[in-house]
Amino acid sequence: MDKTCGLEREGKDDIPPATSEVSNIIHRQGVLKASHRQVAEELPVAFSYGGTTHAVMMASPQDIEDFAVGFSLCEGIIAQASEIEAMDIQNFPAGIDVQMQLSDLKRDALTARRRHMAGPVGCGLCGIESITEAVREFPPVADSDFTLRSEQIVQAAEQMWDLQILHRATGAVHAAGFYQTHQSGSEILAVREDVGRHNALDKLAGFLLRGEGKAENANPARGAVVVTSRVSLEMVQKTAAIRSPVIMAISAPTALAIRTAEALNITLVALVRGAEFDVYTHPHRILE
């Protein structure tokens, strides 16, 4: 696993909180009364390379470093975390600007394909200039002997719920987790949350690619991506960028996501509800 060895981060530590407390009026048992609750924050996060803004995403203001690295990976800007040579996270009243400096080779490649993309919550493809960019090709995930038992799929979904701290507080965010199996057992290694489902998976991708903390011994090829949202084309593409052979979801897939998972050698498991789930592609990885 490549790590961000020598990554220079100069950003400030005053990143806004992920939630705010607001007053509201609630209707309970036929009565209106004053109350309050935690709500999720969202703000623009800009990704700039070499001083030029490449994308602006509406996102939750947490795990920004993971977000920047994962977005760069899933957009094909980098292949290794070390190709981002410096990162400066700048906090402004209107949002966050992540200034990144790429290695010479990656900087030249990005200059050649420069484009702008603006992605509001839930829409990571807005601003793409051609159909071929939206359905760009990814190499299939490599074959391996990795398998999951049916009870492990159920366990992964249960563990995800326990680790969704922001969602339990607000009820307004998506989550993406990485479920890894090893000789001593299986566990959700990490969960990343965001108001945007694509963003949550980008953050998870960045966590895995950076290889720090719990991710130091992570092996994407020996684990599964677990998401709480529907499975769309981009969710499958990002799973391919992570190089994980399985994506599991609480919700349903789209037809294009199923076709893409089939082509990319990814096992797609969806509608994981209690002890039940559906398998749509490459079922040989799922065992009773």
C-alpha positions as CSV (number, residue, x, y, z in Angstrom):
1,M,0.0,0.0,0.0
2,D,1.5,3.3,-1.1
3,K,1.7,5.9,1.6
4,T,1.9,9.7,1.6
5,C,5.5,9.7,2.8
6,G,6.8,13.2,3.0
7,L,3.4,14.7,2.2
8,E,3.5,18.4,3.2
9,R,0.3,19.6,4.7
10,E,0.2,23.3,5.6
11,G,-3.5,23.6,6.2
12,K,-5.2,25.3,9.2
13,D,-6.8,23.4,12.0
14,D,-10.0,25.5,12.1
15,I,-12.1,23.4,9.8
16,P,-15.8,23.9,10.5
17,P,-17.6,21.2,12.6
18,A,-19.6,18.5,10.8
19,T,-22.9,19.4,12.6
20,S,-24.7,22.4,14.1
21,E,-27.5,22.5,16.6
22,V,-30.6,24.3,15.5
23,S,-34.0,25.1,17.0
24,N,-37.1,23.7,15.6
25,I,-40.8,23.0,16.3
26,I,-41.7,19.3,16.5
27,H,-45.1,17.6,16.3
28,R,-45.3,14.7,18.6
29,Q,-48.5,12.9,19.7
30,G,-50.7,15.6,18.3
31,V,-48.8,18.4,20.1
32,L,-46.5,21.1,18.7
33,K,-43.6,22.1,21.0
34,A,-40.2,23.8,20.8
35,S,-37.2,21.6,20.5
36,H,-33.7,21.4,19.0
37,R,-31.6,18.9,17.1
38,Q,-28.2,18.3,15.3
39,V,-28.2,18.9,11.6
40,A,-25.4,18.1,9.1
41,E,-23.3,20.9,7.7
42,E,-22.4,21.1,4.0
43,L,-20.1,23.6,2.3
44,P,-18.2,23.9,-1.0
45,V,-14.9,22.1,-1.1
46,A,-12.7,23.1,-4.0
47,F,-9.9,20.8,-5.3
48,S,-7.1,22.8,-6.9
49,Y,-4.0,21.4,-8.6
50,G,-1.1,23.7,-9.3
51,G,-3.1,26.7,-8.4
52,T,-6.0,26.0,-10.8
53,T,-9.4,24.8,-9.5
54,H,-10.4,21.5,-11.0
55,A,-13.6,20.7,-9.1
56,V,-16.0,22.1,-6.5
57,M,-18.1,19.7,-4.5
58,M,-20.7,20.3,-1.9
59,A,-19.5,18.1,1.0
60,S,-19.3,17.5,4.8
61,P,-16.4,19.4,6.3
62,Q,-14.6,16.4,7.7
63,D,-11.9,13.9,6.5
64,I,-10.8,16.5,4.0
65,E,-7.4,15.0,3.4
66,D,-8.9,11.6,2.7
67,F,-11.5,13.3,0.4
68,A,-8.8,15.1,-1.6
69,V,-6.6,12.0,-2.1
70,G,-9.6,9.7,-2.9
71,F,-11.2,12.2,-5.3
72,S,-7.8,12.5,-7.1
73,L,-7.6,8.7,-7.3
74,C,-11.1,8.1,-8.6
75,E,-10.8,10.9,-11.1
76,G,-7.7,9.3,-12.5
77,I,-5.5,12.2,-11.6
78,I,-3.2,10.1,-9.4
79,A,-2.5,6.4,-9.0
80,Q,-0.5,6.6,-5.8
81,A,-0.9,8.9,-2.8
82,S,2.8,10.0,-3.1
83,E,2.0,11.6,-6.4
84,I,0.5,14.5,-4.4
85,E,3.7,16.1,-3.2
86,A,2.1,18.8,-1.1
87,M,-1.3,19.7,0.2
88,D,-2.5,22.9,1.7
89,I,-6.0,22.9,3.2
90,Q,-7.3,26.5,3.3
91,N,-10.5,27.4,5.3
92,F,-12.5,30.4,4.2
93,P,-15.9,31.7,5.3
94,A,-17.5,30.5,2.1
95,G,-15.8,27.1,2.1
96,I,-12.6,25.0,1.9
97,D,-10.0,25.2,-0.8
98,V,-7.6,22.2,-1.0
99,Q,-4.5,23.3,-2.9
100,M,-2.4,20.3,-4.1
101,Q,0.9,20.1,-5.9
102,L,1.4,17.0,-8.1
103,S,4.5,15.3,-9.2
104,D,5.8,16.5,-12.6
105,L,4.5,13.6,-14.5
106,K,1.0,13.8,-13.1
107,R,0.9,17.6,-13.4
108,D,1.7,17.4,-17.1
109,A,-0.9,14.7,-17.6
110,L,-3.6,16.8,-15.9
111,T,-2.7,19.9,-17.9
112,A,-3.3,17.9,-21.0
113,R,-6.8,16.8,-20.0
114,R,-7.8,19.9,-18.0
115,R,-11.5,20.3,-17.5
116,H,-13.8,21.9,-14.9
117,M,-16.4,19.9,-13.0
118,A,-19.0,21.3,-10.6
119,G,-20.7,18.6,-8.5
120,P,-23.6,19.4,-6.2
121,V,-24.6,16.8,-3.6
122,G,-25.7,13.5,-5.1
123,C,-24.4,14.4,-8.6
124,G,-20.7,13.7,-9.2
125,L,-20.9,13.8,-13.0
126,C,-22.2,17.4,-13.5
127,G,-19.9,19.5,-15.7
128,I,-18.4,16.6,-17.6
129,E,-18.0,17.7,-21.2
130,S,-18.6,14.5,-23.1
131,I,-20.5,11.2,-22.8
132,T,-17.3,9.2,-23.0
133,E,-15.9,11.0,-19.9
134,A,-19.0,9.9,-18.0
135,V,-18.6,6.2,-18.9
136,R,-14.8,6.1,-19.2
137,E,-13.2,2.7,-19.0
138,F,-11.7,1.2,-15.9
139,P,-9.5,-1.9,-15.9
140,P,-11.3,-4.9,-14.5
141,V,-10.6,-6.0,-10.9
142,A,-8.1,-8.8,-10.8
143,D,-9.2,-12.4,-10.2
144,S,-8.5,-13.8,-6.7
145,D,-9.7,-16.4,-4.3
146,F,-11.4,-13.8,-2.1
147,T,-14.9,-14.9,-1.0
148,L,-17.5,-13.9,1.6
149,R,-19.8,-16.1,3.5
150,S,-23.5,-15.0,3.7
151,E,-23.2,-14.3,7.4
152,Q,-20.3,-12.0,6.8
153,I,-22.4,-9.9,4.5
154,V,-25.0,-9.6,7.2
155,Q,-22.4,-8.8,9.8
156,A,-20.8,-6.0,7.6
157,A,-24.2,-4.2,7.3
158,E,-24.8,-4.5,11.1
159,Q,-21.3,-3.1,11.9
160,M,-21.8,-0.2,9.5
161,W,-24.8,1.0,11.4
162,D,-22.9,1.0,14.7
163,L,-20.1,3.1,13.1
164,Q,-22.2,5.8,11.5
165,I,-21.8,8.4,14.2
166,L,-22.7,11.4,12.0
167,H,-25.8,9.7,10.6
168,R,-27.1,8.7,14.0
169,A,-26.7,12.4,15.1
170,T,-28.3,13.9,12.0
171,G,-30.1,11.3,9.9
172,A,-28.9,13.2,6.8
173,V,-25.6,11.6,5.5
174,H,-24.4,8.6,3.6
175,A,-21.6,6.3,4.6
176,A,-19.0,4.1,2.9
177,G,-17.0,1.5,4.8
178,F,-14.4,-1.1,4.1
179,Y,-15.0,-4.6,5.4
180,Q,-11.8,-6.7,5.6
181,T,-11.4,-10.4,6.3
182,H,-8.3,-11.9,7.9
183,Q,-7.3,-15.0,9.8
184,S,-8.4,-13.7,13.2
185,G,-11.8,-12.5,12.0
186,S,-13.6,-9.8,10.0
187,E,-14.4,-6.2,10.7
188,I,-15.3,-2.9,9.2
189,L,-11.9,-1.3,9.1
190,A,-13.1,2.3,8.6
191,V,-16.3,4.3,7.8
192,R,-16.4,7.7,6.1
193,E,-19.6,9.8,6.1
194,D,-20.7,12.7,3.9
195,V,-23.8,14.5,2.7
196,G,-22.9,13.2,-0.8
197,R,-22.7,9.4,-1.4
198,H,-20.0,9.8,-4.0
199,N,-18.0,12.0,-1.5
200,A,-18.3,9.3,1.2
201,L,-16.8,6.7,-1.1
202,D,-14.0,9.1,-2.3
203,K,-13.1,9.7,1.4
204,L,-12.9,5.9,1.9
205,A,-10.7,5.6,-1.2
206,G,-8.4,8.2,0.1
207,F,-8.2,6.6,3.6
208,L,-7.2,3.3,2.0
209,L,-4.7,4.8,-0.5
210,R,-2.9,6.9,2.1
211,G,-2.2,3.8,4.2
212,E,-2.1,5.5,7.5
213,G,-3.4,4.2,10.9
214,K,-5.8,1.3,10.5
215,A,-5.3,1.4,6.7
216,E,-1.6,0.6,7.1
217,N,-2.2,-3.1,6.6
218,A,-5.4,-2.8,4.5
219,N,-5.6,-4.8,1.3
220,P,-8.4,-3.6,-0.9
221,A,-8.2,-6.8,-2.9
222,R,-9.1,-8.8,0.2
223,G,-12.1,-6.8,1.3
224,A,-15.4,-5.3,0.3
225,V,-16.8,-1.8,-0.1
226,V,-20.0,-1.3,1.9
227,V,-22.3,1.7,1.1
228,T,-25.6,2.9,2.6
229,S,-26.9,4.4,-0.7
230,R,-28.1,3.0,-4.0
231,V,-25.4,1.6,-6.3
232,S,-25.0,3.8,-9.3
233,L,-22.5,3.8,-12.1
234,E,-20.0,6.0,-10.3
235,M,-20.1,3.9,-7.1
236,V,-19.0,0.8,-9.1
237,Q,-16.4,2.9,-10.9
238,K,-14.9,4.1,-7.6
239,T,-14.9,0.5,-6.3
240,A,-12.9,-0.4,-9.4
241,A,-10.5,2.4,-8.7
242,I,-10.0,1.1,-5.1
243,R,-9.4,-2.3,-6.7
244,S,-11.9,-4.1,-4.4
245,P,-13.7,-7.1,-5.8
246,V,-17.0,-6.6,-3.9
247,I,-19.4,-3.8,-3.3
248,M,-22.3,-4.3,-0.9
249,A,-25.2,-1.8,-0.5
250,I,-28.2,-1.4,1.8
251,S,-30.2,0.0,-1.2
252,A,-30.7,-1.1,-4.8
253,P,-28.5,-0.9,-7.9
254,T,-29.2,0.7,-11.3
255,A,-29.2,-1.3,-14.5
256,L,-26.0,0.5,-15.7
257,A,-24.3,-0.2,-12.4
258,I,-25.1,-4.0,-12.8
259,R,-23.7,-4.1,-16.3
260,T,-20.6,-2.2,-15.3
261,A,-20.0,-4.4,-12.3
262,E,-20.3,-7.4,-14.5
263,A,-17.8,-6.0,-17.0
264,L,-15.3,-5.0,-14.3
265,N,-15.3,-8.4,-12.5
266,I,-16.9,-6.9,-9.4
267,T,-19.4,-8.8,-7.2
268,L,-22.4,-6.5,-6.6
269,V,-24.5,-7.3,-3.5
270,A,-27.5,-5.1,-2.8
271,L,-30.6,-4.7,-0.7
272,V,-28.8,-6.1,2.4
273,R,-31.7,-6.0,4.9
274,G,-31.4,-8.1,8.0
275,A,-30.4,-11.6,6.9
276,E,-31.5,-11.1,3.3
277,F,-29.6,-9.7,0.3
278,D,-29.5,-10.0,-3.5
279,V,-26.5,-10.8,-5.6
280,Y,-26.4,-9.4,-9.1
281,T,-23.0,-10.1,-10.5
282,H,-20.2,-12.7,-10.1
283,P,-21.9,-14.7,-7.4
284,H,-18.9,-17.2,-7.2
285,R,-17.5,-14.9,-4.4
286,I,-20.5,-15.5,-2.1
287,L,-20.6,-18.7,-0.1
288,E,-23.1,-20.3,2.2
